[in-house]
């Protein structure tokens, strides 16, 4: 066989230009450059934007640098930021609390028997029962009088008797006639001259509420129109000067009058707080002989026919 001019004996055959290169044993084919995908383009674009983006403004060096977590919490809570709604709610709660406090205080002040002993409470209940019984008896008496007037054959004579009796009773209440009967005497010693007219008026009112039918202080008869005023170290009753010791003569049921003055927070305790001495004595017969002149009303007239 004839050899080609390019091939020589003992040399390996050469590759032709028009033939593809042969792979030699032990050699790896060269890696072809890979085409860039759209994902790599997006990553590079994001990296370029991040490099070119402006840096965010930094806080001043002295604003929060070096603060602990507790200091930052206190700085965030103080000074407090209060809204108008929160102020309104706080004001309403304050007014509500104030009203409740005033109500509780007034309730505590008005209950004078809160700290009373059981014996005192029992005595007061007995006094109330006696008052109720007395009013019931008076009611029955009036009903009996009405029945007698309706059933009496001589209504005119019966009416005259009742008129005389009623005149006597009204005279006692008005102070125009003397009166006598069981009751108590009350003596108020006032060495410090601290007993005032209002304290004596409270005593009179307490006695009237307990059923006193006639009251005399010193030489002055106490009636519905009686008034008391202070004058230096003394007291004027209906214009008459009365000095200590003040002596009350009271006609009524002593079992009702004495406890009424001695209840906790009553007249006796009030006067003793002013360093006065109060002595109450029960008497079987009290004479009230101070009189007041009968006054004819200027304008009021009887409406009975």
C-alpha positions in Angstrom: 0.0 0.0 0.0 1.2 3.5 -0.8 1.6 5.9 2.1 0.3 9.4 1.9 2.8 12.2 2.0 1.6 13.4 5.4 2.0 10.1 7.1 5.4 8.6 7.9 6.3 5.2 9.2 6.5 5.1 12.9 4.6 8.4 13.6 1.0 8.5 14.7 -1.5 9.7 12.1 -2.2 13.4 12.1 -5.6 14.9 12.3 -7.0 16.7 9.4 -8.4 20.0 9.4 -11.6 18.9 8.0 -12.1 16.2 10.6 -13.2 16.8 14.2 -10.5 16.5 16.8 -10.3 13.1 18.4 -10.4 12.6 22.1 -7.2 11.3 23.5 -7.2 8.6 26.1 -6.9 10.1 29.6 -8.0 13.6 28.7 -11.4 15.2 29.6 -13.2 17.3 27.2 -13.0 21.0 27.7 -16.0 22.5 29.5 -18.1 24.8 27.3 -19.1 28.1 28.9 -22.6 27.9 30.2 -25.1 30.4 29.1 -26.2 32.9 31.8 -29.8 32.3 32.8 -32.3 34.9 33.8 -32.0 34.0 37.5 -28.3 34.9 37.5 -29.0 38.1 35.8 -31.6 39.0 38.4 -29.2 38.2 41.3 -26.5 40.4 39.7 -29.0 43.3 39.2 -30.1 43.0 42.9 -26.5 43.1 44.0 -25.7 46.1 41.9 -28.7 47.9 43.3 -27.7 47.1 46.8 -24.2 48.4 46.2 -25.5 51.7 44.6 -28.4 52.2 47.1 -27.8 55.1 49.7 -27.2 54.1 53.3 -30.0 54.7 55.7 -29.6 57.7 58.1 -27.9 56.8 61.3 -29.2 57.9 64.7 -27.1 60.6 66.5 -24.3 59.2 68.6 -25.8 60.6 71.9 -29.5 59.8 71.3 -29.8 56.2 72.4 -26.2 55.1 72.6 -25.2 53.5 75.8 -28.8 53.2 77.3 -29.8 50.0 78.9 -33.2 48.3 78.2 -34.7 49.6 81.5 -33.6 53.2 80.7 -35.1 53.0 77.3 -38.4 51.6 78.8 -38.5 54.5 81.3 -37.7 57.0 78.6 -40.6 55.6 76.5 -43.1 55.8 79.4 -42.1 59.2 80.8 -43.3 61.8 80.2 -46.7 60.1 79.8 -48.8 60.9 76.8 -52.4 61.4 77.9 -55.3 61.7 75.5 -58.4 63.7 76.0 -60.5 60.5 76.4 -58.2 59.2 79.1 -58.5 62.6 81.0 -62.3 62.4 80.8 -62.4 58.9 82.1 -60.1 59.7 84.9 -62.2 62.8 85.9 -65.4 60.7 85.9 -63.8 58.0 88.1 -62.5 60.7 90.5 -66.0 62.3 90.8 -67.6 58.8 91.3 -65.1 57.9 94.0 -65.6 61.3 95.8 -69.3 60.8 95.8 -69.0 57.3 97.2 -66.7 58.6 99.9 -69.1 61.4 100.9 -72.0 59.0 101.0 -70.1 56.5 103.2 -69.0 59.3 105.6 -72.5 60.7 105.9 -73.9 57.3 106.5 -71.4 56.6 109.2 -72.0 60.1 110.8 -75.8 59.6 110.8 -75.8 56.2 112.5 -75.3 57.3 116.1 -76.3 53.9 117.5 -73.7 52.0 115.6 -71.5 51.6 118.6 -74.2 51.3 121.2 -74.3 48.4 123.6 -77.0 45.7 123.5 -78.5 46.9 126.7 -78.9 50.4 125.3 -80.5 49.1 122.1 -83.0 47.0 124.0 -83.8 50.1 126.2 -84.4 52.2 123.0 -86.6 49.5 121.5 -88.7 49.4 124.7 -89.0 53.2 124.5 -90.2 53.0 121.0 -92.7 50.4 122.0 -94.0 52.6 124.8 -94.4 55.5 122.4 -96.3 53.3 120.0 -98.6 52.1 122.8 -99.2 55.6 124.0 -100.2 56.7 120.5 -102.5 53.7 120.2 -104.1 54.5 123.5 -104.7 58.1 122.4 -106.2 56.9 119.1 -108.6 54.6 121.0 -109.5 57.5 123.3 -110.4 59.8 120.4 -112.4 57.1 118.8 -114.3 56.6 122.1 -115.0 60.3 122.3 -116.4 60.3 118.8 -118.6 57.4 119.6 -119.9 59.1 122.7 -120.7 62.2 120.7 -122.5 60.2 118.1 -124.5 58.1 120.6 -125.1 60.6 123.4 -128.7 61.7 123.9 -127.6 65.0 125.0 -124.9 65.8 122.5 -124.8 69.5 123.5 -123.9 68.7 127.1 -121.3 66.2 126.1 -119.8 68.6 123.7 -119.6 71.3 126.4 -117.7 68.9 128.7 -115.3 67.9 126.1 -114.8 71.6 125.2 -113.9 72.4 128.8 -111.5 69.5 128.9 -109.9 70.4 125.6 -109.5 74.0 126.8 -107.7 72.8 129.9 -105.4 70.6 127.8 -104.7 73.4 125.4 -104.0 75.8 128.3 -101.4 73.4 129.6 -99.7 73.2 126.1 -100.0 77.0 125.7 -98.6 77.7 129.2 -101.6 79.7 130.3 -102.5 77.4 133.2 -100.4 75.6 135.7 -99.8 71.9 135.6 -98.7 69.1 137.9 -97.9 65.4 137.5 -95.1 62.8 137.5 -91.9 63.5 135.6 -88.3 64.4 135.9 -86.0 67.2 136.9 -82.8 67.9 134.9 -80.0 70.0 136.4 -77.2 71.2 134.1 -74.1 72.5 135.9 -71.9 74.6 133.6 -68.8 75.9 135.5 -67.0 76.6 132.2 -69.9 78.6 130.7 -69.7 76.4 127.5 -73.3 75.4 127.3 -75.0 77.4 124.5 -78.6 78.1 123.5 -78.6 75.4 120.7 -77.7 72.7 123.2 -80.6 73.7 125.5 -82.8 73.7 122.5 -81.7 70.2 121.6 -82.6 69.1 125.1 -86.1 70.6 124.8 -86.7 68.9 121.5 -85.5 65.5 122.8 -87.9 65.9 125.8 -90.8 66.8 123.5 -90.1 63.8 121.3 -90.1 61.5 124.3 -93.6 62.7 125.3 -93.0 65.7 127.6 -96.3 67.5 128.2 -95.1 70.6 130.1 -91.6 72.0 130.4 -90.2 74.8 132.6 -86.6 76.1 132.6 -85.9 78.3 135.6 -88.8 80.7 135.8 -89.7 80.5 132.1 -92.5 78.3 130.7 -91.5 76.6 127.5 -94.2 76.5 124.8 -94.3 76.0 121.0 -93.2 79.6 120.3 -90.3 79.6 122.7 -87.0 80.9 121.3 -83.4 80.8 122.8 -80.5 83.1 122.2 -76.9 83.4 123.5 -75.9 86.4 125.6 -72.4 86.3 126.9 -72.1 83.6 129.6 -75.9 83.3 129.9 -78.8 82.3 127.7 -82.0 84.3 127.0 -85.2 82.3 126.8 -88.1 84.3 125.3 -86.2 87.4 126.3 -85.6 86.4 129.9 -82.0 86.0 131.1 -81.3 82.5 132.5 -77.9 81.6 133.9 -76.3 78.3 134.9 -77.2 76.0 136.6 -80.1 75.3 134.2 -82.9 73.5 135.9 -85.6 71.8 133.8 -88.9 70.7 135.3 -90.6 68.3 133.0 -94.0 66.5 133.3 -94.4 63.2 131.5 -93.7 59.5 131.7 -90.3 59.3 133.4 -89.7 55.8 131.9 -89.7 57.4 128.5 -88.0 60.8 129.4 -84.9 59.5 131.2 -83.7 57.0 128.5 -84.3 59.6 125.8 -81.7 61.8 127.4 -79.2 59.0 128.0 -79.0 57.3 124.6 -75.5 57.1 123.0 -74.8 60.3 121.3 -77.7 62.0 123.0 -78.1 65.2 125.0 -76.3 64.0 128.1 -73.1 63.0 126.2 -73.2 66.2 124.2 -73.3 68.3 127.3 -70.6 66.3 129.1 -68.3 66.8 126.1 -68.6 70.5 127.0 -67.4 69.7 130.6 -70.9 70.2 131.9 -72.5 68.0 134.6 -76.0 66.6 134.0 -78.2 65.2 136.8 -81.5 63.5 136.0 -83.9 62.7 138.8 -87.3 61.0 138.5 -90.1 62.6 140.6 -93.6 61.4 141.4 -95.0 65.0 141.4 -93.7 67.9 139.4 -95.3 71.3 139.6 -95.0 73.6 136.6 -96.4 76.9 137.7 -94.7 79.4 135.4 -97.4 81.0 133.2 -97.5 82.9 130.0 -100.1 85.5 129.1 -102.8 84.4 126.6 -102.3 86.3 123.4 -105.2 86.9 121.0 -104.1 86.3 117.4 -104.2 89.4 115.3 -105.0 87.7 112.0 -105.9 84.0 112.6 -109.6 83.2 113.2 -111.4 80.0 113.9 -112.8 78.3 110.9 -115.3 76.1 112.8 -118.9 76.8 112.5 
